[in-house]
Amino acid sequence: MRSRDLVRKELAELAASRAFWLLLLIIGLLTGQSFITAMNAYAEASGIGGGVAALAQGLSPLDGILTPTLGAYDLAITLLFPFVAIRLIASEKSSGALKLMLQWPESIERQMAAKAIALTGAWIISLVPFLIALALWRGYGGHLYAPEVLNLLLGYTLRFLLTAAIAMAAAALMPGAANAAIVVLAFTIGTWALDFIAAGRGGILQTLASFTPTATLRGFERGLLRADVVLVLLIVSVLGFAIAANWLHLGRGIRARVAGTSVLVILASLAILTVLLLVRVSFDLSENRRNSFSASDERVLAGIEAPLTITVFLSSEDPRMMDFENNVLLKLRRSMQDMHVIYPLAGRSGLFENDARYGEIVYRLGMKTTSSRSTTEEIVLDTIYELAGVHAPARGTSAYPGYPLAKRAGWVEVAVFYLLWPIVVAAMWRVARR
């Protein structure tokens, strides 16, 4: 049996699955609702109907249209796609077909690769409603920036591969589809908890939390492409598929499979550690350069060789902390190689703080130290330049024009997503059954 035949077999399994067609139906409806809501909100911000328009530079299709529309896929990946992936293995285990498949000339590893390819094909098919939304947006005169769109699709694809790998590993390990689904749900809730607990704590905990599915999506939704995030997600995804293949070797004893899993986890951990230590490359693919300082500021910061330590006396729940983290520290980490942030108030709410230093931000560059209470980008940069003994470069205004579009969603969107899409899915399902 050739690899192409294996992929065809897995695609036929998907086509025969009611869960897959139900997924397509629901994801089209969710995407339509998200797109219609996003278009109406964007139109109001653009001043439709004589209302007050927002500042044009603040109107970005990435924030206003793309990210809200793809929010439907975030929900589908979390709650729907795992069942489709689990079925590919659980049905073979329950029916006894897996024992026959293990006798095929193709290895179980190659069969797992075929399943991964088939699931990727299912993911591509599920993106059709999103592509329809993009076509409608462009048809109305809306703006799209290709690097932002592709980067966002890459982020959601990596999130899908990770979820599919975890689901298939759970299906191979656990007896029954229901148990596997519980494991996947527990994994998702665990990453949510880690992301919440690590907020504003710094150290290894915050580093680990930056690679949770939710945190990585936030980066892609900002137009930021981090090479370490891409590599870590790929490594964990490959690990999940490899664990699934290892546990589907029914002829091996439990000890052998446990030992194989241990070796896989160790190798993956070493690969992830190598990525965390060596990979620092990132790309700002947002059209308005929201993840970067001005080019002149980046050149000056790159020339500062002394290590910078920032001590932030703010709690994680403080809005100033969130603003400082997202708009200043993120950019500093991309611009300076030797920078460390300390959070002395990690884990404290800040509501009843009597510490006189609360709200203070201490900067230490080499042997020089100063402090400030401002979280404004320009003041932070001037503080660092003063410590480094360099002159602040001339800063120009943002060249991003913004893209307002005063167009509400109408009957076309309702007809496409709520009428035509269900009809097409139902017709395709009937053809697949035949």
N, C-alpha and C positions, 0 to 999 in steps of 0.2 A: 504494500500500500504506500503510495507516494504522499508527500506532505500536503500537496494540493488536495488530495482526496480526503485527508484528515480534516482540513479546514472546511471542505464542502460538507462533510458529515456533521461538524459542529454547527455550521450555519443552518443545516436542515433541522438540527435539534432546537435551535433558537426559533426557527420559523414554525415549528410544531408546538412551541410553548405559548400558552395563553398569557402567561405572565409578561412575555416580551411585548405582545400586541397591546395588552392593557397598559403597559408602561408607555408605549408610543402614544396611545390615546390620551393618557393623563398628562404626559409631558407637553403635548401640543396645547391642551387646555390651559395648563399652568403658564406656559410661555406666552400665550395670547393674553391672559389676564395681566401678567407682569408687564408686557409691552404696552398694552392699552393704558394701564395706570401710569407707567413711566412717561408715555407721550403726553398725557393730559397734564401731569405735573410739570413737565418741561415747557409745555405751551403756556401754562400760567406764569412760570418764571420768566418767560419771554415776553409777557405783557399782552397776551391775547385778550380780546374783549375790552380793551381800553384800560386794563389794569396796569399797575406800576411794574415795569420790567426790572429784573435784577441786573446788576452790573454785568455787562456782556462778557468780561474776562472770566467771570465765575460760572459761565454756562458751558460746560464741557459734556459732549456726548458720552464720554467714558463714564462719568459719574451719573449723568442723567438718564441715559438710555441703555448702554451696554451692560453695565454692572447690575442694574435692577432687573433687566430681562433675563440675564444668566442666573439670577437668584433662583429661578424656577429649577434650574439644573442642579444647583446646590442641594435643594430639597430632594430632588429625584435621586441624586447620587447617594444621599444619606439614607433614604427610606425605601427606595424602589429598586435601584440597580442591584443591591446585594442579593435580592431574591432571585433575580435572573441569573446571576453568576452562581449562586449556590445550587440552583436546579441542575446545572450542567454536570455536577458531580454527584449530588444527592440522589438524583434519579437513577444514575448508573449503579450506585452502590445498593440502593434498595431493590432494584430489579435483577441484580446479579450480572448485569452486562459488563461490569468492571472486570470480573474474572475472565471473561472471554477476551476483553480488550488487552489484558495483560499477556495474552498468548499471541498477539499480533507481532509481526516482525518489527514494527516501529516501537521504539522505546516509549516508556511512559512520559519521559521528559519531553519528547517530541509531541506526544499527544497533548500535554499541557500547553506547549507552545501554540498548538493549533487552537486550543480553547481560548488562549489569550488573544490570538489574532481574530477569532470569530467575535469575541466580546468587543474588541476595538472596532470591528465593522459595525456591530450593533450600536456602539457609541456614535459613530459617524452618522449613521442613519437617524439617530435621535436628535442630531443637531439640525436637521432640516427645518423644524419650526423656527429656530433661532436665525437661520439663514434667510428664511422668508421674512422675518421681522426686519432684518438688515436691509433686504431688498425694498420693503415698504418704506422704511426710513429714508433710504436714498432716493426713492421715487418721489417723496415729498420735498426733496431738496435738502435733507439733513446731511450733515457732515460726518465723515468717518475717516479716521487716521489709521492706515493699515498696520503699522507696528503695534499700536494699542490693541487692535482687534486680535491680531495673531498672538500677541503675548497673553491676552486674556484667555483665548481658546487653549493655548498651551497649558496655562495654569489649571483650567478645569479638566483638561485631558489627563494631566498628571494626577489630579485628585481622583478621577475616575479609575485610573490604573491602580492606584493605591487601594481604593475601596474594593475593586474586583479581586486583587491579590489577597487581601485580608479575608474576603468572603470565601474564596476558593480554599484557602488554607484552613479556615474554620470548617468548611464542608468536608474536607478530607480528614480532619482530626475528630470531629464530633459525630455521634450516631444520630442521624436524622437532620432534616432541613431546619426544623424549629430550633433545635439546640444551636446549630450553626448561626442562625439569625440572631439569637440572643448574644452569642459571642461577638458578632459584628457590632451590634448595638452597644454592648458594654465597651468595646474598643472606642467607639465614637464618643460616648459619654465621658470616658476616661480622658480623651484628648481635650474635650471641652473643659473638664475640671482642671487639667494641667494648664491650659491657656488662661483660665481665670485666676488660679492660684499664683502663677508666675508673674502676673502683671506688676511691673514696677519693683521687682525684687532683685533683678540683676543676677550675675553669676551663672552657674551651670544650669540652674532651673529655668532662667529666662532664655538661655541659649537653646535648651531642649524644646521649650514652648514655641520658639520661633519656627519650628519645623512641624508643628501640628497642622492638620489639614486646614483648619480655620485661619490660623496665622499666615500660612503660605498663600492662601487665597487673597488675604488682605493685601499682601505685597503685589500680587499680579493685578489686583483691582486698582492699585495706585499707578500701574504702568511700570513697575519695577521688576526686572528680570535678574535674579540672583543665581549664579552658577552653582553655588553650594546647595541651594534649595532644590534645584533641578536634579542634581546628582544624588542627593540624599533620598528624595522621593523615588527616583528610579531604583536605587539600591534596595530600599525597603520593598518596593513592588516586586522586584526580581526575587527577593528573599521569600515573600509570600507565595509566589508561584512555585519556587523550589521546595519549600516546606510541603506544599500540597502534593507535588510529585513524589516526594520522599515517603509520605504517609500513604500514598496509594499503592506502594509496593507491598501488596498483601502477603507475598511469599516471604518477606523478611520478618524477623521477630521484632517484638516491641523494643527490646534493648537496642537492636541495630538501628531501628528508626529513630529512637531517642538520641542515640549517638550521632546519627546523621544530621538530625536537627540541630544538635549542639554545635557541630562543626560549621553548619551553615550560619548560625547566629554569630559565632565567633568571627568568621570571615567577614560577614556583613558589618559587624561592629568595628573591625579594624579598618574596613574601607570607609565607613562613615567618619571615624576618628581622623583618618588621613584627609578626608575632604574638609572637615572642620578646621584642621590645623593649617592646611596649605592653600585652600581655595578662598580667595577674597574678591573675585571678579563679579561685578554687577553692572547692569546697563539700565539707564533711565530711558525707557521707551515711551514715556508720556509726552504728548505734544507740547504741554505747557511746562515741562521740566520741573514738575512738582517735587521730585526726589533729589534735586540737585541745587547747589548754590549757583550763582552766576559763574561764568567761565573764568572771569578775573579773580573771583574769590577762591575758586578751586585751585587755580595756579598758585596763589599765595599760600593756601593751607597745605598744599602738597610739598611746598618748600620748607615747612616747619618740621625739623627733625626731632626736636625734644618731645618726650612723652607727655601727653596731656591726660590729666585725671580730673574728672568732674564729679563732685559730690553734691547730690540733689537732696535737699531736706524738704521733700514733698511726699505725700502719701499717694498711692496708686489711684485712689478715687478722686483726687483733686483734678479739676479740669485743666489747671495750669500744667500739671504733670503730663496729661495726655497730649496737650498742645506742644509741650516741650519735646516729648518723645517722638511725636509724629512729624513735626515740622522742623526741628533743629537737630536732635541727636541722630535721627536717621540719616540726615545729610552729612553730618560730621563723620559718622562711621564710614561713609563712602569716600570722604575726602581726605581723611587722616588715617594713616596706617597704625599709628601707635596711640590709641585713645582708649581709656577705661572709664566706666561710669560706676559710681558707688551710690547705693540707695540705703542710707542709714535707717529710714523709717519704713522699710519693707514690712508688709503685713499689718501695719497700723492704719486706722481709718483717717486720722488727721482731724476728726470732728472735735475732739476734746484735747487737742495738743496745747500744752502750756509752755513748750520749749520756745525760747526767744529766737532760736535759729530757724524755726519753721518758716518755710518759704524762701530760705536762702539757698543760693547755688554757689558753691566754692569751686574755683578753677585753680589748678596747680599745673604749671608748665615748667618743667625742669625744676629749678629751685625757687621760682617765683610763685606767689600765691595772691589771689584777690577774690573778692566775692561780689555777688550782685543778686538782686531779686527779680530781675527781668527775664522773661522767657522769649522776648522778641528776637527774631533772627538777626537783625542788624546790630542790636546792642550786644548780643552774644559774640558775634564775629569781631566787633570792635574791642571787646574785652580780651579775646584771645590774641588779637593783633598787638594790643598794648603789652601783654605779657611777653610776646615774642619779640617786641621791639621793631615791628615792621609797620609800614604805613598801609592803611586801608585803601584798597583800589577803588577807582571810580565805578559806581554802580549805575547802570542804566535801568530804565523801566522795562517791564515785561513786554515781550513782543507778541504774546499770545492774544489773539483778537477776541476769542470766544465765539460761539456759534449759536445764537438764539434762533429758534424756529417756532413761530406762533401757529402751530397746527395741532388740533386735537384729533384723537382717534375717532373714526366714524364707522359707518356700516361695513366698509370694506374689511377692516380688521375683525369685526364680529363675524362676518360671513366666512372669512378665510379660516380662522382658528376654531370657531364654535360650530361651523356647519360643514365646510369642505374638508377640513382635516379629519374629523370623525368618519366621514363618508369614505375618504381615501383609505384610512386605516382599516375600516371594516371590509372594504373591497379587497385589499391586499391580504387580509387574514383569510377570507374565503378562498382566494386563489391559492394561498399557501396550504390550506387544508386539503385541497384537491391534489 
